[in-house]
Amino acid sequence: MSGGWEPAAPGVLTLPSGRRVRGRGRGAPLLEGPVPDLGVYLLGRRPEPVPWEERWVRWPDFRLPGDPAELRSALLEAWERSADERVELACHGGTGRTGTALACLAVLDGVPPAEAVTFVRAHYRPRAVETPGQRRFVAGFAPR
């Protein structure tokens, strides 16, 4: 195992439990530094392969995941592995879908669903979770 992300690294969100995950946009160049052990990619079509383990969740831009149960499964794995591995979540731009998934991950980590969007906006990106539908999705996301 490689250990987690450095807390000050770009895009890193520290959850209340102390676990750290990285959010980013796959449309931008790969960030310098260590690569993830697991990437969860939230895109409308299968992304180009990467040289680390990955999971793809079908999720069209500005919409909701095609299969919410598949997203939950991917997020549970991401949460578990983020205890001692580098895990990243990414969509194309790193804001809407990524922010929504990070907010759902925060719910899994114990943040109340009604506070998760505010938490992610305060600690990841101020415009994370872009659409009203995405905000409703997070508000309805059930904790473990």
LUMNUMAR-524081 format. One record per residue (C-alpha): z negated, y, x. Coordinates in steps of 0.1 Angstrom, whole numbers, padded with zeros to 4 digits, always signed. Layout:
// residues N
ZYX
...
This chain:
// residues 144
+0000+0000+0000
+0008+0035+0011
-0020+0056-0005
-0015+0084-0029
+0001+0118-0027
-0015+0147-0008
-0030+0170-0034
-0012+0201-0021
+0022+0185-0020
+0049+0201-0042
+0049+0188-0078
+0017+0168-0075
-0006+0167-0105
-0042+0157-0100
-0055+0140-0131
-0092+0143-0141
-0099+0108-0127
-0087+0120-0093
-0054+0100-0095
-0024+0119-0084
+0012+0117-0096
+0042+0137-0086
+0066+0153-0111
+0100+0165-0100
+0136+0170-0111
+0161+0145-0100
+0188+0171-0101
+0173+0188-0071
+0173+0174-0035
+0146+0149-0027
+0114+0166-0015
+0105+0163+0022
+0078+0139+0031
+0068+0104+0020
+0088+0087-0007
+0073+0072-0038
+0063+0036-0042
+0073+0038-0079
+0095+0062-0097
+0096+0064-0135
+0129+0081-0144
+0133+0097-0179
+0170+0102-0183
+0196+0097-0210
+0215+0073-0188
+0207+0049-0160
+0201+0069-0128
+0216+0063-0094
+0196+0036-0075
+0168+0047-0051
+0154+0027-0022
+0120+0023-0038
+0108+0005-0070
+0119+0023-0102
+0117+0021-0139
+0142+0038-0162
+0132+0050-0197
+0161+0061-0218
+0153+0097-0229
+0180+0122-0237
+0175+0158-0226
+0155+0180-0250
+0147+0149-0272
+0121+0122-0273
+0121+0088-0256
+0145+0062-0272
+0117+0036-0272
+0082+0050-0272
+0067+0016-0266
+0088+0013-0234
+0075+0048-0223
+0039+0037-0229
+0044+0006-0209
+0060+0026-0180
+0032+0052-0181
+0004+0025-0182
+0020+0010-0151
+0023+0044-0135
-0013+0053-0143
-0026+0020-0129
-0006+0022-0097
-0014+0058-0091
-0049+0048-0081
-0036+0039-0046
+0002+0043-0046
+0026+0072-0047
+0040+0074-0082
+0065+0100-0094
+0078+0109-0128
+0112+0127-0130
+0139+0138-0154
+0169+0159-0144
+0151+0193-0142
+0114+0182-0139
+0101+0203-0168
+0106+0191-0203
+0107+0153-0203
+0087+0151-0171
+0061+0175-0184
+0059+0155-0216
+0054+0123-0198
+0028+0139-0175
+0009+0151-0205
+0010+0116-0220
-0003+0103-0187
-0031+0128-0188
-0040+0115-0223
-0042+0080-0208
-0065+0094-0181
-0089+0109-0207
-0076+0143-0216
-0077+0148-0254
-0041+0148-0268
-0046+0183-0283
-0054+0196-0247
-0029+0177-0227
+0000+0201-0228
-0023+0230-0218
-0036+0208-0189
-0002+0200-0176
+0010+0236-0179
-0020+0248-0160
-0018+0222-0132
+0019+0213-0129
+0044+0238-0144
+0037+0267-0168
+0068+0258-0189
+0063+0220-0190
+0069+0203-0223
+0097+0224-0236
+0103+0216-0272
+0082+0216-0304
+0091+0179-0308
+0078+0171-0273
+0046+0189-0280
+0041+0170-0313
+0049+0137-0294
+0020+0145-0269
-0003+0155-0297
+0003+0121-0314
+0001+0100-0282
-0028+0076-0285
-0052+0071-0256
-0056+0036-0242
